[in-house]
């Protein structure tokens, strides 16, 4: 009996154990199967014990009374993996919350089997694929959140058949297609978040049926059309965001009940018309933001009724008129942003009633008058930015009582008077920018009293007195500009400051020595003390500035030798100590300056020979040693400076001997000045530099022999640069049409010195002359016959009415192109056809053929114009080699560039050169240099009027050369006045204007583009009226605009005519939209440069170049920078990198 009992007990125990191990519910088994697909990266690992009978005690799991799983919550667990199909087995689920993990893969279709589901949150994961149609089966679902995944495809219309949905979050995915038109079915919907996708089409008008809707966010999509009027039906709407789309038409809001609205953001669209006055009825509105949306008209005075408005931002539009004084009634306003519009008139004093105002930004408008005193009485004011207006007056003493003031930027106005000296004592200033006004008096001594000042820009005023010592002890200072004032006294001592990076105090009257304590600011990248009265030695401590990239100390009274410690500044790009009293020799240690491009020590007292160490500065593009006491010969090592292209100045020294043959290696050189030395020998070596030389000065030396033919153009353009060399002469046979009797300061070379011994000819001589004359006449007749026959056969032959090139060269060109046969055409443009002419194995030219209409060939004005163009020489301008003008057309001869145009390389017509970011940046700088030269260094200035990639030619080293400059003006002469048009340029690159639809019959004096025929065969056309369209408006700003478009094309790799820009308007609108939406350069930059984005220096350069381009392409010409400004900015950007 006991044995039987014992066996029974064992059987019961075994059975119990069996139940524990194998009795886990089906929901538990489904969860374990799901878990097998996951990994986790955190310590919060959900402990799911397989030995449990139910999963109800497991982390993240809740069950109902029937032990069925109703809650599945693993939010913030850091789980990776996929959500498997086993989810379909959890049929009683009410809640799935997997937010903020790393789930990937598709959302399982079987999730539709969880028909009791009410709450589904998969946000902040990496779920991909399309939204499953099976979600339509979840009839009890009220909360759906797929935010921040990588879902794509269209939003299924069936999703919006779930009439119980109250919260839908599909934002920050890659969804496309249109918003389903049946969205109006969701009568219980409170929140609809669709922002940050690629949705297109129009906003469905049915959305007005979602009567409970409180939050509607459609920002950052590609929606088009107008906003539906039905939005006015949403009486409960609190938050509305539609920024960053392609919306057009009028803004329909304000006509209905908007009493619930608190937040509206309509920014970065392209509306027509103005701001609806009805928005003033939205009495609970806190934030109204409509930035960069093409708004015009006035700011509604009805906004004065918005007593709860805390932020009003209408910046970057085309709003005009006055700032309405009624805004002073917006008692809750904390931030008012109306900058970058066309507002005019005075700042209303009523704004002083905004007692809570913290930020006032009215910069870049047309405001005039004084700043009302009431503004300075707003105690809460922190940031006041009023720069780029026409404001005047003085800053009142009351400004010093603003205890919260951080940023005051009023540069580029007409302010005057003395700045209150106690400014800074009661506040913690961060940014003070007063540049380019007429302030006088002393700089306030306590601007950094709060120990927070980062930017102090006081340049281009009339400040007097000393630089406050407070500046030297300001440890937070990062940027200091004191240039172009009347400051006196000594520079302050500087404490250790690792944040200070930029210092400019040029063009003052500062005296004393450069403080050695400046070496404490070890992260300085730029120092400019040019044009002061500084004296003493250059301190050794400057060698501590290992990050220094630009050091300009010129036009002072500095003395002594260059300190060898400067060799530690290995990042130096520009070194200018010209016009001082420095002496000694150049330290050998400066060979460490491997990246320096500009080295200027002119007008000092340096002695010895030109040191060979300079030949190791392999990046030099400008070397100026003029006006010193250097002696000896020019070293042959000078030929190692292969990058030298802007200038080499060795003038006004005591150099002797002959020119080294290695000088011919400087094939890029534009300017060479070796005047006022004791140099001897011939000029033969310089003949090899003539192709790039723009300026040459060899005056006051002892050169001898004939001037090489290749230097004759330089001699003719500036004879004074050759004087003072009594041994020089000109060979008559190389004058190329010039007479030996021409009034030139250099005498002809003696050719027939032995022929003047006798004036009597013998019989044999007379016979020889007669025979020679007969032969000459016969040959001449044969030549005329050949010419006549040749002309009859060749319709293309040119009857030259004016020329610079020789007839023999013309014949070679015609022969090389088979009389301008189409087979040799390499390009067509607005100014003519271009042929490739290989004259011989070593010479290839590009020949531009200009066809004339209604002008007599070779008119004096045209010849004068072409000769003017041919005399313009610059490294970044294509040189006109020769020209011939005929009756009906002319030929211009240029150097041929095998790399073709920037257009060819950028858009892969020519794929041989690699267009890296460095190459693109250098091209941008080169174009800027060339345009700046045309605008400011030519007399009269030349406006190109057709800047585009096709007119930028690239040499073998990818250096840019601007083509077709001067041709627009030249070709204005080639059309009859009755049909003349001053229109020049290429659509897409022309500065914006007005487009008018007109009839061709009324457009005889306009540049018309006909696009179709309509009633009665009348051709309907449009005329583009731009800044280039009329002579009064042919401004430099038009070239700046075109240059900006070219910059954007180089950054993006996209043409201005790219079809993807059609909806937004143009490349500028697209970039502004993307940039303002994301601030990410990645979405803008050419995919070919994607790998270079990892280089932070390159990334920052790309960003800055885009910002420069956007400034260049401002609609208003007066808001665009000058080409000189652009050159300075790009060079500073290169230095700062």
C-alpha positions, 0 to 999 in steps of 0.5 A: 500500500505504501509502495502504491502511494509513493508511486502515485505521489511521484506521478502527480509531481511529474505531471505538475512539472510537465504542466509548468514546462509545457502549459505556456499560453499561445500568446506567450509562445507568440511573444517568444517567437517575436522575441527571437527576431530581436536584439537589444543595445541597452541594459533594459532587457525585457526578461521573458521567462519561458517557464512561466505559464502566462506572459502576464508578468513579463516586462511590457506585457499586460493581460485581461482577466482571461490571461489574454495579452492586451498591452504590448509596450516595449517603448524606449527599450532600444530593441533592434530587429523586425516585428514578425508576423506572429503579432497576428496571433495576439488577437486581443491586443488593445495597445501596441507601443514600440516607440523609440526603438530600432525596429526595421523591416515592414509593418506586418500585414497580419497586424490587421488581425488585431481587431480589438486594437485601439492604440498603435504607436510605432514611432521613432523606428526604422520601419520601411515599406508601405502602410499595410492596407490591412489597417482598415480592419482595425475598426476600433483604432483611435490612435495611430502613430508612425512618426519618424520611420522610413515608410514610403508609398501612398497613404492608403485611402482605406485608412481613412475609412476607420471612422473612430480615428482621433489621432493620426501621426504619419509625419517624417517619413517618405510617403508620396502621392496625394492626401486621400480625398476621403480624409473628410470622413474622419469626423472624430479626428483631433490631430493630423500630422503629415509633415516631413514627407513627399506628398504632392497634389492639392489639399483636399477640400473635404478636410473642412469636414473634420469638425473636431480637428485641432492640430493640422500639420502639412509642412515640408511636403510638395503640396501645390495649388491653393489652400481650400476655403473649407479650412475656415469651417474648422472652428476647433482648429488650434494649430495649423502648419503648411510651411515648406510646400509649393502653395500658391494663390491667395491665403483663404484664412480669416473669413470664418470663425478662427477663435480657437486658432493659436498657431499659424505657420504658412511660411516658404510658399509662393502666395499671391496677394497680401495678408488677409485682414481677417486674420485679425479676428483670430483673437486667441492667436499666439504665433503667426509666421509667414516667412519667405512666401512672396507676400505683397501689399501692406501689413493689416492694421487689424493685427492690432486686435491680436492681444494674445499674439506673442510672435509675429514673423512676416520676414523675407517677403515683399511687403511694402508701406509703413509698419502699422502703429496698431501693432503697438496694441499687441500687448503680449508680443515678445518677438516681432520679425519684419526684416527683409521686406520693402517697408518704408517710413518711420518706426512707429513710436507705438511699438514702445507700448509692447512692454513684453517685447524681447526681439525686434528685427526690422533689418534690411528694409527702407526705414527712415527717421530716428528710432523712437525713444519709446523703443529704448524704454522697453525694459524686456528688450534683448535683441534689436536688429535694425541694420541695412536701413536709412535710419539716423539720429543718436543712441540715447542715454536711456539705452544703458538702462536695458538690463536684458540687452544682448544684441544691438545691430544697427550697421549700414545706417546713418547714425551719428553722435557719441555712444553713451559711455556707460553702455554695457555696465547694466547688461550682458552684451553678446553682439554689438555691431555699429559698422558703417555709420557716422558715430563719433567720440570714444568707444564705450569702455565697458562693453564687455563688463558682463563678460559675455561679449562675442562680437564687437564690430565698430568699423567705418565710423569716426570713433576717436580716442584709445582702444579700451583696455576692456577689449583686451581683457574680454575673454569671450570676444571672438571677432573684433573690427575697429577698422577705418576710424580715427582711433589713437593711442596704443593697442591694449594688452591681451589676456589669454583668449582662445576664442578670439579669431578675427581682428581688424583695426586697419586705417586708424592712427594707432601708435606704439608697438604691437603688444607681445600679449597678442600671442596669448590669443593662439586661435587668431586666424586673421590680423590686420593693422594696416595703415596705422602708425605702429612702430618698433619690432614685430614681436616674436610672440606672434609665432605662437599664433599657429592658426594664423592665416592672414597677417597684414601690418603694411603702411606703418613704421615697424622696424628691425628684422622679420622674427624667425618665430613666424615660421611657426605660423605654418597655416599662413596664407597672406603676409603683408608688411609692405611700406615699413622700415623693416631691414635685414634678410629674410629668415631661412626658416620661413620655408615652412610657409608651404600654403602661403599665396601672398608675400609682400615686403615691398618698400622696406630696407631688406638687404642681401640677395633675393633668397633662395628660400622663396623658391620653396614657397610653392603655393605663392601666387603673388610675390612683391619684393619691390622698393628694397635694397636687394642686390645681385642677380635674379636667382634661377630658383625663381623659376620654381614658383610655378603657382605665381600668377598674380604678380611678381614685383622686383622693382626699385632694388639694385638687381643686376645681371641678365634675366635667368632663363628659368623666368620663362617657367612662370607661364601663369604670370599676369604682372611682372615689374622689374623696373628701376634696377641695373639689369642687362641683356636681352628680353628674349626670355620674356617673349615666352611669358607674353601669352598671360602677361597683362602688365610688364614694366622693364623701365630704367634698366640696361636691356639691349637688343630688339623688343620681341614681337610677342611683347609689342602689344604691351609696348603699344599699350604702355610705352612708358613701361619700356623707357630708360633702356637706351639699348632697346630697339624695335624691328620694323618687320615685327611692327605688324602694321605699325609704322617705324615713324610712329611716335614711340620712345624706342628707336627702330633697329638699324637694318640697312647700315651698310647701304648708305655708303653710296647713292649711285647704282651700277648697270648690273644693279640697275638690271637686277632691279629691273628684272626683279621688278618685272618678276614682282609684277608678274607674280602680283598679277598671278596672285590677283588672278588666283585671288579672284578665282578663289573669291568666286569659289569661296562664298565664305571668304572675308573682305576685311574692312579692319583688322589686327591679325595678318592676312596670312594668319587669316588665310591659315584660319580659313584653310584650317576650318575649310572656309568655316565649314560646319564640321569645325563648329564647336559651339553656338551662342547668343553672339555667334558661332565658334569654330576650332582652327588648328593652324599647325601642330602647336597652335589651335585657336577658337574662332568666333564668327559674328554676323552683322545686320544693318551695319557697314562692316568695320565701322570706326566705333566697332573697331575702337570697341574691339581694340578696347576689348583686345587690350583688356588682360587678366588671368581670368579673362579670355584674351582676344588674340586677333580680329578681322572685320568684313562686310557682313561678318567678323572673326574674333580669334581666341586661344582654344581651351581643350577642357571646354566650358564649365557647362561641358564639365559640370554637366558631363559633356566633357567628363575628362577633368575631375570637378572636385569641390576644391576645383569648383571653389577655385573656379568660383573665386577666379570668375569673381576676380575676372568680373571684379576686374571688368567692373572696377579696373576697366575704364570705362567699366565693362558689364558682361551681361551674359554670365553663364557656365557656357561663357566660362572656359577652363584651361588645362589646370581648371583655371576659369577664363570669362569669354564674350565680355564686351560683346554685348555692347559691341553687338548692340551696334550691329542691329538697325535702330528700328529693330534694335534691342538692348536685351542681352543675357540668357534666360535663367541667368538674367536678373528678374523683371516683369513678364508681359504678354503682348502681340508681336505686332506691338513688340517691334522694339522688344525682345519677344518669345512667341509660344503659340498661335491663337485667333485669327493667326495672331501670334501671342508672345511675351516680353521679358523686361529685366535689368538687362533690358534697357541701357539705363539698367545695365548695372553691375548688379545684373552680372552679380545676379548671374554670377550667383546663379552660376554659383548655385549651379556649381554647388548643386550640379543642376541647371537653372532650367532643371524640370524639378524647379518648375513648381517652385519657380527657379533654382533660387526658390528651390534652394531657399525652400530646402535651406530654410526648411532643413538648414542641411547642405546635404539636400542641396549639394551635387551628389557627386560631392557627397563624399566631400561633405565628410570634410568639415572645412569643405562642408562649411565652404559649401554652406558659405558659398550657397549663402553668398549666392543667395545674396547675389540673387536677391530680387532687389539690385541694391541688396546684392553685394558688389563683385569686390565684396564677393572676392573679399568674402571668398578669399576670407572664407579660404583663409578662415578654412 
